[in-house]
Amino acid sequence: MTVLGGIGFTAPWLLLGLLALPILWLILRAVPPAPVRRRFPGVALLLGLTDDESVSDRTPWWLLLLRMLAVAALILGLAGPVLNPQQERAGSGPLLVVLDASWAGAPHWAVRMDLLDAQLAEAGRGGRPVALLSLTAPAPPQFQSADAWRSRLAGVSPEPWQPTKEQLEAARTAVTSAEEGFDTLWLSDGLAYPGRAPLLAALRAKGDLRVVETGQPVLGIGPAGFADGALQLTLHRSDPGAARAVTVLAQGQDPAGAARVLATVPTRFDPGAGEATAALSLPAELRARISRFEIQGQRSAGAVTLADDRLRRREVALIAGREDREGLELLSPLHYLKQALAPTADLLDGALLDLLPANPDVIAMADVATLSQAEEEALVAWIEKGGLLLRFAGPRLAASDIARTEEHPLMPVRLRSGGRTVGGAMSWGEPKTLAPFPAESPFAGLPVPDDVRVNAQVMAQPDPMLAERVIAALSDDTPLVTRKPLGQGQVVLFHVTANAEWSTLPLSGLFVQMLERLAVSSSAKPPEAADLEGTTWRPVQVMDGFGTLRDAGALPGVAGPALAEAPLGPGLRPGVYDSGDRRLARNVLGEDSALTPANWPEDVPVERLTLRPEQPLGGPLLALALALLAADVLAALALGGRLWPMRRGVTALAMLLLTGLPGGPLSAQPVGGEDTEFAIAAASELTLAHVLTGDARLDDLAQAGLRGLSDTLFFRTSIEPAPPIGLDLERDELAFFPMLYWPVTPEQPQPSDAAYARLNAYLRSGGMILFDTRDADIAGFGAASPNGRKLQALAAPLDIPPLEPVPQDHVLTRAFYLLQDFPGRHARGRIWVEAAPPDAEQIEGMPFRNLNDGVTPVVIGGNDWAAAWAVDRDGRPLLPVGRGFTGERQRELSLRFGVNLVMHVLTGNYKSDQVHVPALLDRLGQ
């Protein structure tokens, strides 16, 4: 390939044709255009006459120029011009291509493969044998034809680890063992790796070495941590150059199980800084859904960090058998538990029956002996669904009769009466130490401190199942911790107190490690090898070099210490691992990782990887030549006078075709535009609508509320609503919508007479309006508030039937859910619907009257339903409702009321049919 002026030519000899252009100019200039032939009778008098000299006319200069350009474009196009040509390099003999093939090269992997393909094509034209050496999976180089390697490039991909010292040494050995010399092309990822110098020396001893890099910094992200109430992220880059802004995406599953971007974190590298930090504060529920963080626009395993149990702060409910004694906080049964769990878990306090509906991860009971029957049944049901009950002994438990004669469902073993005291003036023996943990125990591998002493404990009855339920024991083999499964959950008993009354265990760091092993808490930092001693972790999902997760399949398990400290490689891939109830993520970058740019010797040529591929220009130039030749034909016809008759023929043909087309009376374009688009959008799917009040904030809230109700209908029913629409009563058609939500404000304008005419027609045709004064927290129904007075003014021109508070047997109470209350953000307001007929009576034996044979045209209330329904674009509630579990229950009832309302609008008196009575009575337990 010959390069001229930055453009390469694959057939440069054709450019010699450009030298003939001046000769062609002279020839064409001497050839006149064809004359115009006209029949003129007087020419007959000139027949037989001849001229001694004849002078031909000249071709116009612009036509000559047009023809010259056409020929020049033809010659250039046939010469094979190429934009951004790859320079061919002189070389002969074998060529070794070295690939770092790590995750750092994944963002520009396609460009690397294009460059490699071009190099292989060049080597193939030169007849050079080629071998490929991947440093992340080194093997002895095998020199083959370049075409054979080109056919296998699709199977070459980056690995999710960097070359280790062992792999670099294996590559050096493979290079040294090659008998013949060769040149080397090293496609570097741009990072420095320890142990690369011996390999570099071995390659240079074999022949010439050339390095190609992208020249762009490599970006990575370290493991996420939790500190100061927020998620902490550390970003790295290999080139601490100018300031750079990046965005981190927090990804996870929404409530429907679909993968979503749950949050974005804008981050900025300062000038000259190699690291950047970002903090993300999220609610515990949303934080628990995060599965990975990744740098936007960086498709590599190093730009992804996976989340595990460390980000999911477990909810632990603490219950004590006695109240804390004032002034003696250190003697509180829960003091040491709170100190151990507060940094890594969310602690819940309250009564047992109040805590169970919140579904905590763990319930810890310190010296709780007796529970009521209702508490016991509810607790057993919670454990069977996967809960963990953690119990601690104490004086109350030792003095009780629980689990004496038979095994109790909430105790892992049967207990002896009283307790056991060792050491002291009134006892025998010395305080006991802990025995090493057995291999099958969840505490296996944890070092046992010498200073832990046990002075008292509750003793277990010697049952046949005792040995397999003991997971920790004292030096005299008496149980210290016992465990049993119960359904999908488990019950664990520490035979000592949770404070320091019976032992020094709560004062040691072993206590916190034991809680972590039981999955009671989550560690705020990555575990060390000693913490995972004696455990085996099964890979669940592993990551490839591009940061994509896939199922681990039949990959073998990994020992705990290796998972914590061993370098990544074929035997240990980055991904998610689990062991029992715990889940741990092994990421590409650790907390102490750093990205160091590669530093090559001065005499090694380093080139930048071009991001501009070769672009052939032959096709466009040939197309230009054809276009110029077509223009030349038209110009010649025009000069010869033959273009105008042809134009008349073409015009006549076009008119003939137009008149032959099937036609009809012409009409103006039908009225469309915004009105047609609005009608199509509203009528194509079921759509909920709200009345625009002129208050932008309230209108946005109403839109968000109907969006939340539409999502609820989509996930819980067969209704699949379209996004809600805001209606202008003065302009928009109402007939497309089954229900209108009308929030009332004192400042909204009164609709016009034409708008009221459409509203009355809408109500008479089966539509329904939900009026919401949103003031149930400060006023009752009527004119007691500005909103109530405005409602009276708005509703006065409407054809509304008599109203009454919704009766207990109204269809709204059972249209989809069985409801007794209809709360929104407020819960105490009454709901008004169309009054029942005066002759409506209850039939003997039937629980419901035959009420409302149709749909009530209006529903009036002030509970601010839109605020309770409102969600943002990611499905998260916009406004708080109540407090804690009670508030979320109120929000749930509000959504159920919305579902019932829509079902009532769509099905009318369907649920008034007495055929549903047996099923409803069964649901009500009657």
DRENKE-172391 format. One record per residue (C-alpha): chain; residue number from 1; z, y, x. Coordinates in steps of 0.25 Angstrom, whole numbers. Example, Ala and Ser with C-alpha at 12.3 -4.5 7.8 and 13.67 -1.06 7.14 Angstrom:
BEGIN
cadena num Z Y X
A 1 31 -18 49
A 2 29 -4 55
//
This chain:
BEGIN
cadena num Z Y X
A 1 0 0 0
A 2 -4 14 5
A 3 5 26 2
A 4 -2 39 0
A 5 6 51 -4
A 6 18 43 -10
A 7 8 34 -18
A 8 4 20 -13
A 9 -10 14 -15
A 10 -12 -1 -16
A 11 -27 0 -13
A 12 -28 13 -4
A 13 -43 10 0
A 14 -47 14 -14
A 15 -43 28 -11
A 16 -55 29 -2
A 17 -63 31 -15
A 18 -57 45 -16
A 19 -66 49 -5
A 20 -78 46 -14
A 21 -74 57 -24
A 22 -81 69 -17
A 23 -94 60 -17
A 24 -92 57 -32
A 25 -90 71 -35
A 26 -103 75 -29
A 27 -110 63 -37
A 28 -104 67 -50
A 29 -107 82 -48
A 30 -122 78 -47
A 31 -122 70 -59
A 32 -123 79 -71
A 33 -118 76 -85
A 34 -127 69 -95
A 35 -136 80 -102
A 36 -135 82 -117
A 37 -147 76 -124
A 38 -152 85 -136
A 39 -165 83 -144
A 40 -173 96 -143
A 41 -187 96 -149
A 42 -192 107 -139
A 43 -189 97 -128
A 44 -202 90 -131
A 45 -210 102 -125
A 46 -204 99 -112
A 47 -208 84 -111
A 48 -215 81 -98
A 49 -210 93 -90
A 50 -203 91 -77
A 51 -194 100 -68
A 52 -196 100 -53
A 53 -181 102 -51
A 54 -170 97 -59
A 55 -155 102 -58
A 56 -144 93 -63
A 57 -131 99 -69
A 58 -118 98 -63
A 59 -106 90 -68
A 60 -94 99 -71
A 61 -83 100 -60
A 62 -72 96 -69
A 63 -79 83 -74
A 64 -81 80 -59
A 65 -67 82 -56
A 66 -63 73 -68
A 67 -72 62 -63
A 68 -66 63 -49
A 69 -52 62 -54
A 70 -56 50 -62
A 71 -61 43 -50
A 72 -50 47 -41
A 73 -40 42 -51
A 74 -48 29 -51
A 75 -48 27 -36
A 76 -33 30 -35
A 77 -29 21 -46
A 78 -37 9 -40
A 79 -30 12 -27
A 80 -17 7 -33
A 81 -8 19 -31
A 82 7 17 -32
A 83 18 27 -34
A 84 31 25 -26
A 85 25 14 -17
A 86 33 5 -10
A 87 31 6 5
A 88 26 -7 11
A 89 33 -10 24
A 90 28 -17 36
A 91 34 -30 39
A 92 31 -45 41
A 93 39 -57 41
A 94 50 -62 31
A 95 58 -52 23
A 96 72 -54 19
A 97 77 -46 6
A 98 92 -44 6
A 99 98 -40 -7
A 100 113 -36 -9
A 101 111 -41 -23
A 102 124 -36 -28
A 103 128 -28 -40
A 104 127 -15 -32
A 105 111 -17 -33
A 106 111 -20 -48
A 107 109 -6 -53
A 108 95 -5 -46
A 109 92 -20 -46
A 110 78 -19 -53
A 111 74 -8 -42
A 112 78 -18 -31
A 113 71 -29 -37
A 114 58 -20 -38
A 115 60 -16 -24
A 116 62 -31 -20
A 117 49 -35 -27
A 118 41 -24 -21
A 119 46 -29 -7
A 120 43 -43 -10
A 121 29 -39 -15
A 122 27 -32 -2
A 123 32 -44 6
A 124 23 -53 -2
A 125 11 -44 2
A 126 15 -45 16
A 127 17 -60 16
A 128 32 -59 20
A 129 42 -70 16
A 130 54 -64 9
A 131 69 -69 7
A 132 79 -63 -2
A 133 94 -63 2
A 134 105 -59 -8
A 135 118 -55 -2
A 136 126 -58 -14
A 137 120 -72 -14
A 138 116 -75 0
A 139 107 -87 3
A 140 98 -90 15
A 141 85 -82 14
A 142 73 -90 10
A 143 60 -83 14
A 144 49 -85 4
A 145 37 -77 -1
A 146 39 -64 -8
A 147 32 -68 -21
A 148 42 -79 -22
A 149 54 -70 -21
A 150 47 -60 -31
A 151 47 -70 -42
A 152 62 -72 -40
A 153 67 -58 -40
A 154 70 -58 -55
A 155 82 -68 -51
A 156 88 -59 -41
A 157 99 -51 -46
A 158 112 -44 -41
A 159 125 -51 -40
A 160 138 -44 -45
A 161 145 -44 -32
A 162 142 -38 -18
A 163 139 -46 -6
A 164 152 -52 0
A 165 154 -54 15
A 166 152 -69 13
A 167 139 -67 7
A 168 134 -57 17
A 169 138 -67 28
A 170 130 -78 21
A 171 118 -69 20
A 172 120 -66 35
A 173 120 -80 38
A 174 108 -83 30
A 175 100 -72 37
A 176 104 -76 51
A 177 100 -91 48
A 178 86 -86 45
A 179 77 -90 57
A 180 66 -80 56
A 181 67 -65 56
A 182 64 -56 44
A 183 65 -42 39
A 184 75 -38 28
A 185 75 -29 16
A 186 89 -27 11
A 187 91 -22 -3
A 188 105 -16 -3
A 189 113 -12 -14
A 190 119 -1 -7
A 191 133 -6 -4
A 192 140 -10 9
A 193 145 -24 10
A 194 155 -29 20
A 195 149 -39 30
A 196 135 -34 28
A 197 133 -30 43
A 198 131 -44 49
A 199 120 -47 38
A 200 114 -34 42
A 201 113 -37 56
A 202 108 -51 53
A 203 96 -45 45
A 204 93 -35 56
A 205 92 -46 66
A 206 81 -53 58
A 207 72 -41 56
A 208 70 -27 50
A 209 80 -23 39
A 210 77 -13 28
A 211 88 -9 17
A 212 85 -4 4
A 213 95 3 -5
A 214 95 11 -18
A 215 102 23 -12
A 216 110 24 -25
A 217 125 23 -26
A 218 131 10 -31
A 219 141 12 -43
A 220 152 2 -47
A 221 165 2 -55
A 222 178 -4 -52
A 223 187 -12 -61
A 224 193 -4 -73
A 225 208 -2 -73
A 226 219 4 -82
A 227 228 15 -78
A 228 234 27 -85
A 229 230 23 -98
A 230 215 23 -95
A 231 204 14 -89
A 232 202 17 -75
A 233 188 15 -68
A 234 183 17 -54
A 235 169 19 -51
A 236 163 17 -37
A 237 150 22 -30
A 238 144 18 -17
A 239 139 32 -13
A 240 149 43 -15
A 241 139 54 -16
A 242 137 65 -27
A 243 144 65 -40
A 244 140 55 -50
A 245 143 53 -65
A 246 143 39 -70
A 247 148 33 -84
A 248 156 21 -86
A 249 154 13 -98
A 250 166 5 -104
A 251 160 -7 -112
A 252 166 -17 -122
A 253 165 -23 -136
A 254 166 -15 -148
A 255 174 -21 -160
A 256 161 -28 -165
A 257 160 -35 -151
A 258 148 -27 -147
A 259 147 -22 -132
A 260 149 -7 -132
A 261 151 5 -123
A 262 166 8 -126
A 263 168 20 -117
A 264 161 28 -107
A 265 168 34 -95
A 266 160 46 -87
A 267 164 45 -72
A 268 160 54 -61
A 269 159 51 -46
A 270 163 63 -38
A 271 155 68 -26
A 272 158 59 -14
A 273 166 50 -22
A 274 164 35 -22
A 275 173 32 -34
A 276 175 38 -48
A 277 186 34 -58
A 278 185 35 -73
A 279 196 33 -84
A 280 194 28 -98
A 281 205 29 -108
A 282 202 20 -120
A 283 211 14 -131
A 284 216 0 -128
A 285 208 -7 -139
A 286 195 -1 -133
A 287 199 -3 -119
A 288 201 -18 -122
A 289 187 -19 -127
A 290 181 -14 -113
A 291 174 -25 -106
A 292 167 -18 -94
A 293 165 -4 -88
A 294 151 -1 -82
A 295 145 11 -75
A 296 134 16 -84
A 297 120 14 -78
A 298 124 5 -67
A 299 120 -10 -70
A 300 128 -17 -59
A 301 140 -26 -59
A 302 148 -16 -50
A 303 146 -5 -61
A 304 153 -14 -71
A 305 168 -17 -72
A 306 173 -27 -82
A 307 186 -26 -89
A 308 197 -36 -91
A 309 211 -37 -96
A 310 216 -26 -87
A 311 209 -16 -96
A 312 214 -22 -109
A 313 228 -18 -110
A 314 235 -28 -118
A 315 244 -25 -130
A 316 257 -30 -129
A 317 268 -30 -140
A 318 282 -29 -135
A 319 293 -34 -144
A 320 308 -35 -140
A 321 319 -43 -147
A 322 329 -32 -145
A 323 328 -17 -144
A 324 329 -10 -131
A 325 343 -6 -128
A 326 344 9 -126
A 327 345 13 -111
A 328 343 -1 -106
A 329 328 -1 -105
A 330 327 -10 -94
A 331 334 -21 -103
A 332 324 -19 -114
A 333 317 -32 -117
A 334 303 -25 -116
A 335 306 -16 -104
A 336 299 -24 -93
A 337 288 -29 -102
A 338 284 -15 -105
A 339 285 -11 -90
A 340 276 -23 -87
A 341 266 -21 -98
A 342 265 -6 -100
A 343 255 -4 -89
A 344 245 -14 -93
A 345 247 -17 -108
A 346 249 -9 -121
A 347 263 -11 -127
A 348 265 -12 -142
A 349 279 -10 -148
A 350 283 -13 -162
A 351 287 -24 -172
A 352 280 -37 -171
A 353 273 -37 -184
A 354 268 -23 -182
A 355 262 -27 -168
A 356 255 -40 -172
A 357 244 -33 -180
A 358 241 -25 -168
A 359 237 -38 -161
A 360 243 -36 -147
A 361 239 -44 -135
A 362 253 -49 -132
A 363 267 -48 -139
A 364 279 -48 -130
A 365 292 -52 -136
A 366 305 -50 -128
A 367 317 -58 -133
A 368 312 -59 -147
A 369 318 -71 -153
A 370 315 -71 -168
A 371 304 -66 -177
A 372 302 -65 -192
A 373 293 -76 -198
A 374 282 -65 -201
A 375 283 -60 -186
A 376 282 -75 -181
A 377 270 -78 -190
A 378 263 -66 -186
A 379 266 -68 -171
A 380 261 -82 -171
A 381 248 -78 -178
A 382 246 -67 -168
A 383 248 -77 -156
A 384 239 -87 -162
A 385 228 -77 -162
A 386 229 -75 -147
A 387 242 -67 -145
A 388 252 -68 -133
A 389 267 -68 -137
A 390 275 -65 -124
A 391 290 -68 -127
A 392 302 -66 -118
A 393 316 -72 -119
A 394 329 -65 -120
A 395 343 -67 -126
A 396 338 -66 -141
A 397 328 -77 -138
A 398 338 -86 -130
A 399 348 -85 -142
A 400 338 -88 -153
A 401 334 -101 -159
A 402 319 -99 -158
A 403 311 -111 -152
A 404 324 -120 -151
A 405 321 -132 -159
A 406 306 -131 -160
A 407 295 -123 -154
A 408 293 -109 -159
A 409 278 -104 -161
A 410 282 -91 -154
A 411 289 -98 -142
A 412 282 -106 -131
A 413 293 -116 -129
A 414 306 -120 -136
A 415 319 -113 -131
A 416 333 -118 -128
A 417 345 -111 -134
A 418 350 -100 -127
A 419 345 -96 -113
A 420 347 -100 -99
A 421 354 -91 -89
A 422 354 -93 -74
A 423 361 -86 -63
A 424 374 -77 -66
A 425 389 -80 -67
A 426 388 -88 -80
A 427 376 -96 -77
A 428 372 -107 -67
A 429 361 -106 -56
A 430 353 -94 -50
A 431 343 -86 -57
A 432 329 -93 -57
A 433 316 -89 -50
A 434 302 -92 -55
A 435 294 -104 -52
A 436 280 -103 -47
A 437 270 -102 -59
A 438 262 -115 -62
A 439 247 -116 -60
A 440 245 -117 -75
A 441 253 -104 -78
A 442 247 -91 -81
A 443 256 -85 -70
A 444 251 -95 -59
A 445 249 -88 -46
A 446 259 -77 -48
A 447 269 -76 -37
A 448 283 -78 -41
A 449 293 -67 -36
A 450 305 -72 -29
A 451 314 -61 -36
A 452 311 -65 -50
A 453 324 -72 -56
A 454 327 -77 -70
A 455 342 -77 -75
A 456 340 -82 -89
A 457 329 -88 -98
A 458 327 -95 -111
A 459 325 -110 -109
A 460 314 -119 -115
A 461 316 -132 -121
A 462 310 -144 -113
A 463 298 -147 -122
A 464 285 -155 -119
A 465 277 -142 -120
A 466 286 -134 -111
A 467 280 -137 -97
A 468 266 -133 -101
A 469 271 -120 -108
A 470 279 -115 -96
A 471 271 -105 -88
A 472 282 -100 -79
A 473 295 -106 -75
A 474 308 -103 -67
A 475 311 -110 -54
A 476 319 -121 -61
A 477 306 -124 -70
A 478 312 -118 -83
A 479 302 -110 -90
A 480 300 -95 -88
A 481 288 -93 -96
A 482 282 -102 -107
A 483 269 -101 -115
A 484 262 -108 -126
A 485 249 -106 -134
A 486 249 -102 -148
A 487 236 -102 -155
A 488 227 -93 -147
A 489 239 -85 -141
A 490 252 -89 -133
A 491 267 -87 -133
A 492 273 -84 -119
A 493 289 -84 -117
A 494 296 -79 -105
A 495 309 -86 -105
A 496 316 -73 -99
A 497 317 -59 -104
A 498 307 -48 -103
A 499 317 -40 -96
A 500 326 -42 -84
A 501 338 -48 -91
A 502 334 -63 -88
A 503 325 -62 -76
A 504 319 -52 -66
A 505 305 -57 -70
A 506 302 -44 -78
A 507 305 -36 -65
A 508 295 -43 -57
A 509 280 -41 -56
A 510 278 -55 -59
A 511 282 -51 -74
A 512 270 -42 -75
A 513 260 -53 -68
A 514 265 -63 -78
A 515 262 -54 -90
A 516 248 -52 -84
A 517 246 -67 -83
A 518 250 -69 -97
A 519 240 -58 -101
A 520 251 -49 -107
A 521 246 -37 -99
A 522 234 -34 -91
A 523 234 -29 -77
A 524 230 -15 -74
A 525 224 -19 -61
A 526 215 -30 -56
A 527 224 -43 -53
A 528 226 -47 -38
A 529 223 -61 -33
A 530 238 -64 -33
A 531 239 -60 -48
A 532 228 -71 -51
A 533 233 -82 -43
A 534 233 -95 -50
A 535 223 -91 -61
A 536 208 -95 -63
A 537 199 -85 -70
A 538 187 -90 -78
A 539 174 -81 -78
A 540 170 -76 -92
A 541 159 -66 -89
A 542 153 -63 -75
A 543 144 -51 -71
A 544 131 -50 -65
A 545 126 -40 -55
A 546 121 -30 -66
A 547 135 -30 -72
A 548 131 -39 -84
A 549 141 -49 -89
A 550 138 -64 -92
A 551 145 -76 -96
A 552 152 -83 -84
A 553 147 -97 -89
A 554 153 -108 -81
A 555 157 -100 -69
A 556 170 -106 -63
A 557 184 -99 -63
A 558 189 -90 -53
A 559 203 -91 -47
A 560 212 -78 -49
A 561 213 -73 -35
A 562 198 -75 -32
A 563 195 -67 -45
A 564 204 -56 -40
A 565 200 -55 -25
A 566 188 -64 -22
A 567 174 -56 -20
A 568 164 -57 -31
A 569 153 -67 -28
A 570 146 -79 -34
A 571 159 -86 -36
A 572 166 -74 -42
A 573 158 -65 -51
A 574 162 -52 -58
A 575 166 -54 -72
A 576 177 -57 -82
A 577 186 -68 -80
A 578 198 -74 -88
A 579 210 -83 -86
A 580 217 -86 -99
A 581 220 -73 -106
A 582 217 -64 -95
A 583 203 -58 -91
A 584 200 -52 -78
A 585 187 -45 -74
A 586 182 -46 -59
A 587 173 -34 -57
A 588 163 -31 -46
A 589 171 -19 -40
A 590 186 -20 -39
A 591 197 -9 -38
A 592 195 -8 -23
A 593 180 -9 -22
A 594 171 2 -16
A 595 156 4 -15
A 596 152 7 -1
A 597 137 10 2
A 598 129 2 12
A 599 128 8 26
A 600 116 2 34
A 601 114 4 49
A 602 105 16 53
A 603 94 7 58
A 604 92 0 45
A 605 82 7 36
A 606 88 9 22
A 607 78 13 11
A 608 81 18 -3
A 609 77 8 -15
A 610 66 16 -22
A 611 69 17 -37
A 612 54 21 -40
A 613 46 8 -41
A 614 31 8 -37
A 615 22 14 -48
A 616 7 10 -48
A 617 -2 22 -51
A 618 -15 15 -52
A 619 -14 13 -67
A 620 -12 27 -71
A 621 -23 32 -61
A 622 -33 23 -67
A 623 -29 27 -81
A 624 -31 41 -76
A 625 -45 38 -71
A 626 -49 32 -84
A 627 -44 44 -91
A 628 -52 53 -82
A 629 -65 45 -84
A 630 -63 45 -99
A 631 -62 60 -98
A 632 -74 61 -89
A 633 -82 53 -100
A 634 -78 63 -111
A 635 -82 75 -102
A 636 -95 69 -98
A 637 -98 67 -113
A 638 -94 81 -117
A 639 -103 87 -106
A 640 -114 78 -111
A 641 -113 82 -125
A 642 -109 68 -130
A 643 -95 70 -133
A 644 -96 78 -146
A 645 -105 68 -153
A 646 -95 57 -149
A 647 -84 66 -154
A 648 -90 68 -168
A 649 -92 53 -169
A 650 -78 50 -165
A 651 -73 60 -176
A 652 -82 54 -186
A 653 -76 40 -183
A 654 -62 45 -184
A 655 -65 52 -198
A 656 -71 39 -202
A 657 -59 31 -198
A 658 -49 41 -205
A 659 -57 40 -218
A 660 -57 25 -218
A 661 -42 24 -217
A 662 -35 20 -230
A 663 -30 32 -235
A 664 -23 39 -247
A 665 -19 52 -251
A 666 -13 60 -240
A 667 1 65 -242
A 668 11 73 -234
A 669 21 65 -226
A 670 33 61 -234
A 671 46 69 -233
A 672 54 62 -222
A 673 61 68 -210
A 674 76 68 -211
A 675 77 64 -226
A 676 69 52 -224
A 677 76 48 -211
A 678 90 50 -218
A 679 85 41 -230
A 680 80 30 -221
A 681 93 30 -213
A 682 102 30 -225
A 683 95 20 -233
A 684 91 10 -223
A 685 105 5 -221
A 686 119 7 -228
A 687 124 20 -224
A 688 137 27 -226
A 689 137 42 -227
A 690 147 54 -227
A 691 146 68 -232
A 692 144 79 -222
A 693 155 89 -224
A 694 151 99 -214
A 695 163 96 -205
A 696 157 90 -193
A 697 169 83 -188
A 698 172 77 -202
A 699 157 73 -203
A 700 158 66 -190
A 701 171 59 -194
A 702 164 54 -207
A 703 152 49 -199
A 704 162 41 -190
A 705 170 36 -201
A 706 158 30 -208
A 707 153 25 -195
A 708 166 17 -194
A 709 165 12 -208
A 710 150 8 -206
A 711 154 0 -193
A 712 166 -7 -201
A 713 156 -11 -212
A 714 146 -16 -202
A 715 156 -25 -195
A 716 164 -30 -207
A 717 154 -31 -219
A 718 139 -34 -221
A 719 136 -19 -222
A 720 129 -13 -210
A 721 129 2 -212
A 722 121 12 -205
A 723 127 23 -198
A 724 133 33 -208
A 725 127 46 -212
A 726 132 60 -215
A 727 126 66 -228
A 728 123 80 -232
A 729 125 81 -247
A 730 116 92 -248
A 731 104 85 -241
A 732 106 70 -240
A 733 103 59 -250
A 734 115 51 -254
A 735 109 39 -261
A 736 108 31 -248
A 737 123 30 -246
A 738 132 21 -254
A 739 145 29 -250
A 740 147 43 -245
A 741 160 47 -237
A 742 164 62 -240
A 743 175 68 -232
A 744 181 80 -238
A 745 184 93 -231
A 746 188 106 -237
A 747 177 114 -230
A 748 165 105 -234
A 749 155 113 -243
A 750 153 109 -257
A 751 140 101 -260
A 752 129 108 -268
A 753 125 104 -282
A 754 113 96 -277
A 755 122 88 -268
A 756 132 85 -279
A 757 120 80 -288
A 758 117 70 -277
A 759 131 66 -275
A 760 133 63 -290
A 761 120 56 -290
A 762 125 48 -279
A 763 138 44 -285
A 764 131 40 -298
A 765 122 31 -291
A 766 133 23 -285
A 767 137 31 -272
A 768 151 33 -268
A 769 158 45 -261
A 770 171 43 -253
A 771 178 57 -253
A 772 188 58 -242
A 773 197 70 -242
A 774 204 65 -229
A 775 217 71 -233
A 776 225 59 -237
A 777 235 62 -226
A 778 239 76 -232
A 779 235 75 -247
A 780 233 66 -259
A 781 221 66 -268
A 782 218 78 -275
A 783 217 93 -271
A 784 230 93 -263
A 785 222 96 -250
A 786 209 104 -246
A 787 201 91 -245
A 788 206 87 -259
A 789 202 100 -265
A 790 188 100 -258
A 791 186 85 -263
A 792 188 90 -278
A 793 178 101 -275
A 794 168 92 -269
A 795 170 81 -280
A 796 170 90 -292
A 797 154 90 -294
A 798 153 75 -292
A 799 152 65 -304
A 800 165 57 -300
A 801 172 48 -310
A 802 187 48 -312
A 803 195 43 -300
A 804 208 35 -298
A 805 215 30 -286
A 806 209 17 -281
A 807 216 6 -289
A 808 220 -7 -282
A 809 210 -16 -289
A 810 198 -6 -285
A 811 186 -13 -279
A 812 188 -4 -266
A 813 201 -13 -263
A 814 192 -25 -262
A 815 178 -22 -259
A 816 178 -28 -246
A 817 193 -27 -241
A 818 205 -29 -249
A 819 212 -15 -248
A 820 224 -8 -254
A 821 223 5 -246
A 822 211 14 -242
A 823 216 21 -230
A 824 208 30 -221
A 825 214 38 -210
A 826 224 42 -220
A 827 230 31 -228
A 828 238 37 -240
A 829 227 43 -248
A 830 223 38 -262
A 831 208 33 -265
A 832 202 38 -278
A 833 190 30 -284
A 834 183 30 -298
A 835 193 27 -309
A 836 193 13 -316
A 837 188 13 -330
A 838 199 15 -340
A 839 197 1 -346
A 840 198 -6 -333
A 841 209 -17 -335
A 842 213 -28 -327
A 843 209 -42 -332
A 844 221 -52 -333
A 845 220 -61 -320
A 846 211 -52 -312
A 847 217 -43 -301
A 848 207 -32 -302
A 849 201 -24 -313
A 850 186 -22 -315
A 851 186 -8 -309
A 852 175 1 -304
A 853 162 -7 -309
A 854 154 1 -298
A 855 157 10 -286
A 856 167 21 -287
A 857 158 34 -284
A 858 169 41 -276
A 859 181 37 -268
A 860 191 48 -264
A 861 202 48 -254
A 862 207 56 -242
A 863 211 45 -232
A 864 200 50 -222
A 865 193 37 -221
A 866 182 42 -211
A 867 192 45 -201
A 868 198 31 -202
A 869 184 25 -201
A 870 178 34 -190
A 871 173 27 -177
A 872 166 33 -165
A 873 152 27 -160
A 874 160 16 -153
A 875 167 11 -165
A 876 181 17 -161
A 877 189 24 -172
A 878 189 39 -171
A 879 202 43 -177
A 880 216 37 -177
A 881 221 31 -190
A 882 236 29 -191
A 883 244 23 -179
A 884 242 9 -172
A 885 239 -3 -180
A 886 243 4 -194
A 887 232 14 -191
A 888 222 4 -187
A 889 225 -4 -200
A 890 223 9 -208
A 891 209 11 -201
A 892 206 -3 -205
A 893 209 -1 -219
A 894 201 11 -220
A 895 189 4 -215
A 896 191 -7 -225
A 897 192 4 -236
A 898 178 9 -231
A 899 172 -5 -231
A 900 178 -7 -245
A 901 172 6 -249
A 902 158 3 -244
A 903 159 -11 -250
A 904 163 -5 -264
A 905 151 5 -263
A 906 141 -6 -260
A 907 146 -17 -269
A 908 152 -10 -281
A 909 160 -18 -290
A 910 157 -31 -283
A 911 172 -33 -279
A 912 176 -30 -293
A 913 170 -43 -298
A 914 181 -52 -302
A 915 175 -64 -295
A 916 181 -58 -282
A 917 195 -59 -288
A 918 199 -73 -282
A 919 194 -70 -268
A 920 202 -56 -268
A 921 215 -63 -274
A 922 214 -73 -262
A 923 212 -62 -252
A 924 224 -54 -258
A 925 233 -67 -258
A 926 235 -68 -273
//
